[in-house]
Amino acid sequence: MSGNVIGERFLLLIFGESHGKVVGAVLDGCPAGLGLNEDDIQSELDLRKPGQSIVTTQRMEEDRVEIMSGVFNGHTTGAPIMMLIRNTDKDSRSYEAMVNSPRPGHADLVAKMKYGGFNDYRGGGRFSGRTTASFVMGGAVAKKLLRETLGVEVIAYSLEIGGVRAEGFDIDTARKNRYMNEARAPTAEVAEQMKRKIIETRGKGNSLGGIVECVALNVPLGLGEPIFGSLDSDLARIALSIPAVKGVEFGSGFASTRLTGTENNDEYYYDGDEIRTRTNNTGGILGGLSNGMPIVYRVAFKPASSIASKQTTVDLATRKEIELIVPGRHDPTVVPRAVPVVENATALVLADHAVRAGIIPPILGKRQ
C-alpha cells in the first residue's frame, strides 16, 4: 500500500489497521527543542477515543499513547517521532462472517478487488476511521508547535448534524463549549438538539451525517505556495483523507455561487498598521496564501455507513444478492469524534507550511 505519507517538510506517516495490534504515526521534520511528553499527545487522543458517550460507538479503547523515539529528556531531538497506541477491545468474529459480503457504504469490495483479498478486512482494516487516531497523534505535536512558536490556535466544532445547524454564535463561545457537550457543538442549546436527533435516529437503526467547521486563528500572512502547493489545496487534501469526508468548502464556499462580486469580495481597511478585510468570504486564504484573517473552512461527513437496518448486498461466493444487517458497535454519526481529527489535521498542514516557509526554525531555543 502507498499513500501513507502527507506533508513536505513536516511529514506524517501513519500505520496500522482497525483490528491489528497497533495504530501509530511517525512524524519527521519536527524541530529540536520542543517540550513534549505523552500527556501532550494523550490529551488530544482522549477527545476522539471511542466509548465516551451515548452518541458514539461503545468500543472501549483506552488509546494510551506510547512515544517510542524522537523525544529525550522531555524535548524533541529533531529525529523522527514514532508514536503508537495498542488495539485492545476488538471483536473480529462478525467480520469473518461477512468476508464475502461487502458492506454497503464501506470500502470492503474495492479494497478486496484492489489487493486481491490480501487486505486486512477486519473492522475495515486500513480503511477504518480507527486510523484517524494517527492523524491526532501527529497533529497533537503540530498544535503544540504552532501554539508555542506562532501563537496559532485551531478550533473545530460540530456545525451541523442531521440537519440541526448551529447559528448565531461567535468563536469565543465555540472555544468554550465545544468539548463540554457530547455533540461537540458550539452552544449547549444546539448540542441538546443534536443529541436528541442522534439518539432518535440510532433507535431506528440508522445514522446521520453532518458538518465540522474549523477556524485557525493568528495564522501568519503568506503561508502557502502558488497553484499546487496552495494552503487551501493542502487543507482540502488532508481533510478529504479523513474517512467519511465527502466535501470541503472555504469561506463563503458554495454560497458564493449565489452572490455577486460586490457581495463576495472582501474589501480592505487599515486596523492601525495592519491591513484587514471587512468580511472574510475567502476564508482567510487568497490565491492559495493565508491573508492574515482567520482561516475558516467546513468539512462534510456522510452518514456513518455501519447501520443496524437491513440492506441489500451480494455474496461473492454464490454470486447472489442477499440481505445484510451489520452487527457490531458503531457510531450513529462520526461528526462529534471527527471534531478533534479535523483540528489536528489542520494543525499538521499549517505546521508543514510554516516549517517550509522558515517561519518555524529547525531548533527551538538553546539547551543550557
C-alpha positions as CSV (number, residue, x, y, z in Angstrom):
1,M,0.0,0.0,0.0
2,S,1.2,3.5,-0.8
3,G,-0.4,6.9,0.1
4,N,0.5,6.7,3.8
5,V,2.6,9.9,4.0
6,I,1.5,13.5,3.9
7,G,3.5,16.8,4.2
8,E,6.6,18.1,2.6
9,R,8.9,19.3,5.4
10,F,6.8,18.3,8.4
11,L,5.8,14.8,7.3
12,L,3.4,12.4,8.8
13,L,3.5,8.7,8.1
14,I,0.6,6.6,9.5
15,F,0.4,2.9,10.0
16,G,-1.9,0.2,11.5
17,E,-5.3,-1.3,11.0
18,S,-8.5,-1.3,12.9
19,H,-8.2,-4.8,14.4
20,G,-4.4,-5.1,14.1
21,K,-2.0,-5.0,17.0
22,V,-1.5,-1.2,16.9
23,V,-2.1,2.0,15.0
24,G,0.6,4.7,15.0
25,A,2.4,7.6,13.5
26,V,5.9,8.6,12.5
27,L,6.4,12.4,12.4
28,D,9.5,13.6,10.7
29,G,10.7,17.2,10.4
30,C,9.7,18.4,13.9
31,P,12.3,20.9,15.1
32,A,14.5,20.0,18.0
33,G,13.8,21.6,21.4
34,L,10.0,21.4,21.6
35,G,8.9,20.4,25.1
36,L,6.9,17.2,24.6
37,N,5.7,14.3,26.6
38,E,3.0,11.6,26.3
39,D,0.4,13.8,28.2
40,D,0.6,16.3,25.3
41,I,-0.5,13.6,22.9
42,Q,-2.9,11.9,25.3
43,S,-5.0,15.0,25.9
44,E,-5.8,15.2,22.2
45,L,-6.4,11.4,21.8
46,D,-8.8,11.4,24.7
47,L,-11.0,13.8,22.7
48,R,-11.5,11.3,19.9
49,K,-11.4,7.9,21.6
50,P,-14.5,5.7,21.4
51,G,-16.9,4.8,24.2
52,Q,-17.2,8.2,25.8
53,S,-20.9,8.9,25.3
54,I,-24.2,7.6,24.1
55,V,-23.8,9.2,20.7
56,T,-20.6,7.3,19.8
57,T,-19.5,3.7,19.4
58,Q,-19.3,1.7,22.6
59,R,-16.0,0.1,21.6
60,M,-13.9,0.7,24.7
61,E,-10.3,1.5,23.7
62,E,-8.0,3.2,26.2
63,D,-6.0,4.7,23.3
64,R,-3.0,5.1,25.6
65,V,-0.1,6.6,23.6
66,E,3.5,5.5,23.7
67,I,6.3,7.7,22.3
68,M,8.9,5.3,21.1
69,S,11.5,7.7,19.6
70,G,12.4,11.3,18.9
71,V,11.9,12.6,22.4
72,F,14.7,12.8,25.0
73,N,14.8,14.5,28.4
74,G,11.4,16.0,27.7
75,H,12.2,17.6,24.4
76,T,12.1,16.7,20.7
77,T,15.5,15.8,19.4
78,G,14.9,16.6,15.7
79,A,14.8,12.8,14.9
80,P,11.6,11.1,13.7
81,I,9.0,10.9,16.5
82,M,7.3,7.5,16.5
83,M,4.1,7.1,18.5
84,L,1.6,4.2,18.8
85,I,-1.5,3.0,20.6
86,R,-2.4,-0.6,21.0
87,N,-5.8,-2.1,19.9
88,T,-7.2,-4.0,22.9
89,D,-11.1,-4.1,22.6
90,K,-11.5,-5.7,19.2
91,D,-14.0,-8.4,18.2
92,S,-13.4,-9.7,14.7
93,R,-15.9,-12.5,14.6
94,S,-18.6,-10.7,12.7
95,Y,-16.1,-9.6,10.1
96,E,-15.1,-13.2,9.5
97,A,-18.7,-14.0,8.8
98,M,-19.0,-11.1,6.3
99,V,-15.8,-11.7,4.4
100,N,-17.7,-12.4,1.2
101,S,-20.5,-9.9,1.8
102,P,-19.2,-6.3,1.2
103,R,-21.0,-3.8,3.4
104,P,-22.8,-1.0,1.6
105,G,-21.1,2.3,2.1
106,H,-17.8,0.7,3.1
107,A,-14.5,0.1,1.2
108,D,-14.8,-3.7,1.6
109,L,-15.4,-4.5,-2.1
110,V,-13.0,-2.1,-3.7
111,A,-10.2,-3.0,-1.2
112,K,-10.7,-6.7,-1.8
113,M,-10.5,-6.2,-5.6
114,K,-7.5,-3.9,-5.4
115,Y,-5.4,-6.0,-3.1
116,G,-6.6,-9.5,-4.3
117,G,-8.1,-10.4,-0.9
118,F,-4.8,-10.0,1.0
119,N,-6.0,-6.8,2.7
120,D,-7.0,-6.9,6.4
121,Y,-10.8,-6.6,6.2
122,R,-11.5,-6.8,10.0
123,G,-13.2,-3.6,11.1
124,G,-12.5,-2.1,7.7
125,G,-8.7,-2.6,8.2
126,R,-6.7,0.2,6.8
127,F,-9.8,2.0,5.6
128,S,-11.3,2.3,9.1
129,G,-11.9,5.5,11.0
130,R,-9.7,4.0,13.6
131,T,-6.7,5.2,11.6
132,T,-7.7,8.8,12.5
133,A,-6.0,8.3,15.8
134,S,-2.8,8.6,13.9
135,F,-3.8,12.0,12.5
136,V,-4.4,13.1,16.1
137,M,-1.0,11.8,17.3
138,G,0.8,13.8,14.7
139,G,-1.5,16.7,14.9
140,A,-1.0,17.0,18.7
141,V,2.6,17.7,18.1
142,A,1.8,20.2,15.4
143,K,-0.7,22.0,17.6
144,K,1.8,22.5,20.4
145,L,4.5,23.6,17.9
146,L,2.2,26.2,16.3
147,R,0.9,27.4,19.7
148,E,4.4,27.9,21.2
149,T,6.2,29.3,18.2
150,L,3.5,31.4,16.4
151,G,0.5,31.6,18.8
152,V,-1.7,29.8,16.3
153,E,-4.9,28.3,17.7
154,V,-7.1,25.8,15.8
155,I,-10.7,25.4,16.9
156,A,-13.2,23.0,15.3
157,Y,-16.8,22.1,16.3
158,S,-19.9,20.3,15.0
159,L,-21.6,23.0,12.9
160,E,-24.4,20.7,11.8
161,I,-25.6,17.1,12.5
162,G,-28.6,15.6,10.7
163,G,-29.9,18.9,9.6
164,V,-29.6,20.5,13.0
165,R,-27.4,23.5,12.5
166,A,-25.7,25.9,14.9
167,E,-26.4,29.6,14.3
168,G,-25.7,32.9,15.9
169,F,-22.5,32.1,17.9
170,D,-19.0,33.6,18.0
171,I,-15.7,31.9,18.1
172,D,-15.2,32.5,21.9
173,T,-18.5,30.7,22.6
174,A,-17.4,27.8,20.4
175,R,-14.0,27.6,22.0
176,K,-15.6,27.4,25.5
177,N,-18.4,24.9,24.7
178,R,-17.2,22.5,22.0
179,Y,-15.7,20.0,24.3
180,M,-18.2,20.5,27.1
181,N,-21.0,18.6,25.3
182,E,-21.4,15.2,23.7
183,A,-22.2,16.6,20.2
184,R,-19.1,18.8,20.3
185,A,-21.4,21.7,19.3
186,P,-20.5,25.4,19.8
187,T,-23.5,26.0,22.1
188,A,-25.2,24.0,24.8
189,E,-28.6,24.6,23.3
190,V,-27.9,23.2,19.8
191,A,-25.9,20.4,21.4
192,E,-29.0,19.1,23.1
193,Q,-31.0,19.3,19.8
194,M,-28.2,17.4,18.0
195,K,-28.1,14.8,20.8
196,R,-31.8,14.2,20.6
197,K,-31.6,13.8,16.8
198,I,-28.8,11.3,17.1
199,I,-30.5,9.2,19.7
200,E,-33.8,9.2,17.7
201,T,-32.0,8.1,14.5
202,R,-29.9,5.5,16.3
203,G,-33.1,4.0,17.7
204,K,-34.4,3.5,14.2
205,G,-31.2,1.6,13.2
206,N,-29.9,4.4,11.1
207,S,-27.2,7.0,11.1
208,L,-26.5,10.7,10.4
209,G,-24.0,12.9,8.6
210,G,-23.0,16.4,9.3
211,I,-20.5,19.3,9.0
212,V,-17.4,20.1,11.1
213,E,-16.4,23.8,10.8
214,C,-12.7,24.6,11.6
215,V,-11.2,28.0,12.4
216,A,-7.5,28.8,12.7
217,L,-6.6,32.0,14.5
218,N,-3.3,34.1,14.3
219,V,-2.1,32.4,11.2
220,P,0.8,34.4,9.7
221,L,0.2,36.1,6.4
222,G,1.8,34.4,3.4
223,L,1.6,30.7,4.3
224,G,1.2,28.6,1.2
225,E,2.7,28.2,-2.2
226,P,1.2,29.1,-5.7
227,I,-1.0,26.6,-7.6
228,F,-0.4,23.0,-6.5
229,G,1.2,23.9,-3.1
230,S,-1.6,26.3,-2.1
231,L,-2.7,26.3,1.5
232,D,-6.3,25.5,0.7
233,S,-5.2,22.7,-1.7
234,D,-3.3,21.0,1.1
235,L,-6.0,21.6,3.7
236,A,-8.6,20.1,1.3
237,R,-6.3,17.1,0.7
238,I,-5.8,16.2,4.3
239,A,-9.5,16.8,5.1
240,L,-10.6,14.5,2.2
241,S,-8.1,11.9,3.5
242,I,-10.3,11.5,6.7
243,P,-12.6,8.6,6.3
244,A,-16.3,9.5,5.6
245,V,-15.4,13.0,4.3
246,K,-17.2,13.9,1.1
247,G,-16.9,17.6,0.7
248,V,-14.8,20.7,1.7
249,E,-15.5,24.4,1.3
250,F,-13.7,27.5,2.4
251,G,-15.1,30.8,3.5
252,S,-18.4,31.5,1.6
253,G,-17.8,28.3,-0.3
254,F,-20.7,27.1,-2.4
255,A,-22.8,30.0,-1.2
256,S,-20.5,32.3,-3.2
257,T,-22.1,30.9,-6.4
258,R,-25.3,32.8,-5.4
259,L,-23.5,36.1,-4.7
260,T,-22.3,39.0,-6.9
261,G,-18.7,40.1,-7.0
262,T,-19.5,43.2,-4.9
263,E,-21.1,40.9,-2.3
264,N,-18.4,38.3,-2.2
265,N,-15.2,40.4,-2.5
266,D,-13.5,41.2,0.8
267,E,-12.8,44.9,1.0
268,Y,-9.6,46.1,2.7
269,Y,-9.1,48.6,5.5
270,Y,-6.4,49.7,7.9
271,D,-6.6,48.4,11.5
272,G,-3.8,50.5,12.9
273,D,-0.7,49.4,10.9
274,E,-2.4,46.2,9.9
275,I,-4.4,45.6,6.7
276,R,-7.6,43.7,7.3
277,T,-10.7,42.8,5.4
278,R,-14.2,43.8,6.4
279,T,-15.6,40.4,5.5
280,N,-13.9,37.0,5.3
281,N,-15.6,35.3,2.3
282,T,-12.2,33.9,1.2
283,G,-11.9,32.0,4.5
284,G,-8.6,33.6,5.2
285,I,-6.9,32.2,2.1
286,L,-6.4,34.2,-1.1
287,G,-4.5,33.0,-4.1
288,G,-3.6,29.9,-2.1
289,L,-1.9,32.1,0.5
290,S,-3.0,33.0,4.1
291,N,-4.0,36.6,4.2
292,G,-3.9,37.2,7.9
293,M,-7.6,36.8,8.6
294,P,-8.9,33.7,10.4
295,I,-8.8,30.6,8.2
296,V,-12.4,29.2,8.1
297,Y,-13.4,26.0,6.3
298,R,-16.0,23.3,6.6
299,V,-15.8,19.6,6.2
300,A,-18.8,17.5,5.2
301,F,-19.2,13.9,6.6
302,K,-21.5,11.4,5.1
303,P,-23.8,9.3,7.4
304,A,-21.9,6.5,9.2
305,S,-22.0,3.5,6.9
306,S,-22.5,0.8,9.5
307,I,-26.1,0.7,10.5
308,A,-28.5,-1.7,12.2
309,S,-31.0,-1.6,9.3
310,K,-31.4,-4.3,6.8
311,Q,-29.6,-3.7,3.5
312,T,-29.0,-5.5,0.2
313,T,-25.6,-6.7,-0.9
314,V,-24.1,-9.6,-2.8
315,D,-22.5,-12.8,-1.8
316,L,-19.2,-13.0,-3.7
317,A,-19.0,-16.8,-3.3
318,T,-22.5,-17.6,-4.6
319,R,-22.9,-14.5,-6.8
320,K,-26.3,-13.9,-5.4
321,E,-28.0,-10.9,-3.8
322,I,-28.5,-11.3,-0.1
323,E,-29.8,-9.2,2.8
324,L,-27.4,-8.0,5.4
325,I,-27.6,-6.4,8.9
326,V,-24.2,-5.2,10.0
327,P,-23.6,-6.3,13.6
328,G,-21.1,-4.6,16.0
329,R,-20.5,-1.4,17.9
330,H,-20.7,1.6,15.6
331,D,-21.0,5.4,15.7
332,P,-24.5,6.7,14.8
333,T,-22.7,9.7,13.5
334,V,-18.9,10.2,13.1
335,V,-19.2,14.0,13.4
336,P,-18.5,14.5,17.2
337,R,-15.4,12.3,17.2
338,A,-14.3,13.9,13.9
339,V,-14.0,17.4,15.5
340,P,-10.6,16.8,17.1
341,V,-9.5,14.9,14.0
342,V,-10.2,17.9,11.8
343,E,-8.5,20.2,14.3
344,N,-5.3,18.1,14.4
345,A,-5.3,17.5,10.6
346,T,-5.5,21.3,10.1
347,A,-2.6,21.8,12.5
348,L,-0.4,19.4,10.5
349,V,-0.9,21.3,7.3
350,L,-0.3,24.7,9.0
351,A,2.9,23.4,10.7
352,D,4.2,21.9,7.5
353,H,3.8,25.3,5.6
354,A,5.3,27.2,8.5
355,V,8.3,24.9,8.5
356,R,8.6,25.2,4.7
357,A,8.5,28.9,4.9
358,G,11.2,29.0,7.5
359,I,8.9,30.8,10.0
360,I,9.5,27.9,12.4
361,P,13.2,27.3,12.8
362,P,14.9,23.8,12.9
363,I,16.0,24.4,16.5
364,L,13.8,26.0,19.2
365,G,15.7,27.8,21.8
366,K,19.0,26.6,23.2
367,R,19.6,24.0,25.9
368,Q,21.7,25.3,28.8
